[in-house]
Amino acid sequence: MTAHPLLPPVVVDERELDEEQVTAHERQVTAEHGGADRDVELLAIGAGPSNLALAVALEELAPGLARDCLVIERDREISWQRGMLLPEALSQVSFLKDLVTLRNPRSKFSFLNYLHAVGRLDQFVNMGSFVPYRIELADYLRWTAESLSMVEVQRGRACLDIRPMWTGGTLTGWSTQVDGGQTIRSRYLVVGAGRDARIPEPLHGVAPDRVIHSTQYRQRVGALPRDLPYRVAVVGAGQSAAELFSSVQSDLPQCRPTMVMRSIGLNMYETSKFNNELFFASFVDEFYASRPDARARMLAQMHHTNYAGLAPGLMDSLYRQVYLDRLSGRPRLQMVTMHDITAAREDGDDIVLELTDWRNGAVQELRVDLVLLGTGFSPEMPTLVRHLADSIGLSEIKVTRDYRLVIDRPNTAACYLQGVNEATHGIADSLLSVLALRSNDIVQDILAHRAAHLDSSGAAQVSAPVTAAA
Ligand SMILES: Cc1cc2nc3c(=O)[nH]c(=O)nc-3n(C[C@H](O)[C@H](O)[C@H](O)COP(=O)(O)OP(=O)(O)OC[C@H]3O[C@@H](n4cnc5c(N)ncnc54)[C@H](O)[C@@H]3O)c2cc1C
């Protein structure tokens, strides 16, 4: 592939992009843990909000298990939605829906205690807002990981593959391959590694260095020369697409962005306080107990509370950007609505998107240097989980109410899935709203599973389930 005149060779792997930022300490942390294989009782994959909430719950509810728990994170730093840590972006939920408060309001791991610890409590209260900035939530996650005293968190450790371990036809554990060649064996496994990015089918054949999904935006756009006249397509009509369209104007100040969407235009999120009650952790029971067609109907009716919509503040500021752009007399912002991307190809240095107007079938071409994708996440189970299910021989990936993977074979080991169970546990499953209580459900289920499946010597080591805070 020849180099594009406006684009330096892009390193797609964000871990390589972060290389120069790796401190000596971080190198040491990574090096120390490489090499020797290891056994732990519980391995948690991914140190995002889901597994950090689990780590907090383990320390507060099951310290014995916490001391034998390892969390591995592929990135070299603990953060939150790294690709979209835009300076002014706000979280969309109350700070009270942090990793722990709804389970244990007295916890030292609360967002309020974080603010106190970093000396920003007065200012946050003075701001008079329930919603923190995204960057401060990311820092809260880092602080939480560093504040854990029993659960070990290793950064810069990606899980590559997971295999079941069998003893005479009984599933007895998991063997997890980590980059660097190490194998970690565990009886319990919790996968909280997020969801796979959704890349529209017509773009699958386009060189990946010309397509940037929102999950990689900040790292990859930050690596481009700023002042070149890129022609940029921004695909999507939800919050991420709108944030990309807005941010790229300042990140690449000479660029000419065109927003391409299927919908008739941009919509706002639905924000009814009544419907918001369906995001309560207490609603999970009701959702889970509903008939499959009723679950699907509820999800469809709630779609615009979480997807394909913009926060009101962003809608206003984006409209003002477009208005001022038109007022300038030299408009550079464009929006193409009601068009599907039906094909994409490379033509010399250009990416050519074929846009089909779904009202009349008319086709037009859009030639760009870069495509930014605000297309969200795949609704399917992530590849990592699908491979795991294949290796166990599961025909269907299903979890119990307590998030345990249903394995129809004798077992003394178990695997839990976090953040990928919207179809059975409701629309809040991928969000922060349910984390604090979900981690309690998982910890209690692990404790009960251990008590039921270990032999008497093992069972003697199991802590009694604790429902209140330690
Ligand atoms: C831009 C954006 C903004 C959002 N804002 C909000 C919001 O305001 N409120 C809200 O409730 N929800 C929001 N969400 C939804 C978001 O999914 C949740 O907030 C939350 O991040 C889910 O946590 P998680 O731990 O399940 O997954 P993630 O946050 O995706 O974390 C997964 C972690 O696993 C790591 N990982 C992945 N693969 C591997 C591997 N193979 N080996 C090791 N580690 C791995 C990743 O690096 C990551 O750190 C937002 C999502 C996006 C994309």
The ligand as an ORCA input file, in Angstrom:
! r2SCAN-3c Opt
* xyz 0 1
  C     -18.069      7.269     24.355
  C     -18.891      6.516     25.364
  C     -19.477      7.187     26.409
  C     -20.233      6.498     27.329
  N     -20.826      7.209     28.325
  C     -21.578      6.565     29.219
  C     -22.212      7.284     30.277
  O     -22.107      8.507     30.352
  N     -22.935      6.590     31.181
  C     -23.067      5.229     31.107
  O     -23.719      4.641     31.962
  N     -22.487      4.529     30.113
  C     -21.774      5.157     29.172
  N     -21.184      4.448     28.159
  C     -21.384      2.972     28.087
  C     -20.157      2.175     28.562
  O     -20.235      0.941     27.917
  C     -20.140      1.952     30.062
  O     -20.110      3.185     30.704
  C     -18.913      1.189     30.587
  O     -17.732      1.679     30.020
  C     -19.007     -0.309     30.420
  O     -17.958     -0.850     31.191
  P     -17.259     -2.245     30.884
  O     -16.232     -2.417     31.932
  O     -18.306     -3.293     30.761
  O     -16.617     -2.097     29.442
  P     -15.483     -1.103     28.949
  O     -15.638      0.236     29.533
  O     -15.484     -1.216     27.467
  O     -14.144     -1.716     29.531
  C     -13.582     -2.904     29.037
  C     -12.113     -2.943     29.402
  O     -11.580     -4.181     29.002
  C     -10.333     -3.989     28.346
  N     -10.139     -5.107     27.423
  C     -10.791     -5.341     26.262
  N     -10.358     -6.471     25.691
  C      -9.406     -6.973     26.513
  C      -8.575     -8.137     26.455
  N      -8.648     -8.995     25.430
  N      -7.702     -8.345     27.459
  C      -7.620     -7.478     28.515
  N      -8.380     -6.356     28.607
  C      -9.260     -6.119     27.622
  C     -10.499     -2.642     27.650
  O      -9.248     -2.050     27.373
  C     -11.307     -1.867     28.691
  O     -10.481     -1.204     29.622
  C     -20.421      5.106     27.219
  C     -19.831      4.421     26.165
  C     -19.082      5.120     25.236
  C     -18.481      4.372     24.084
*
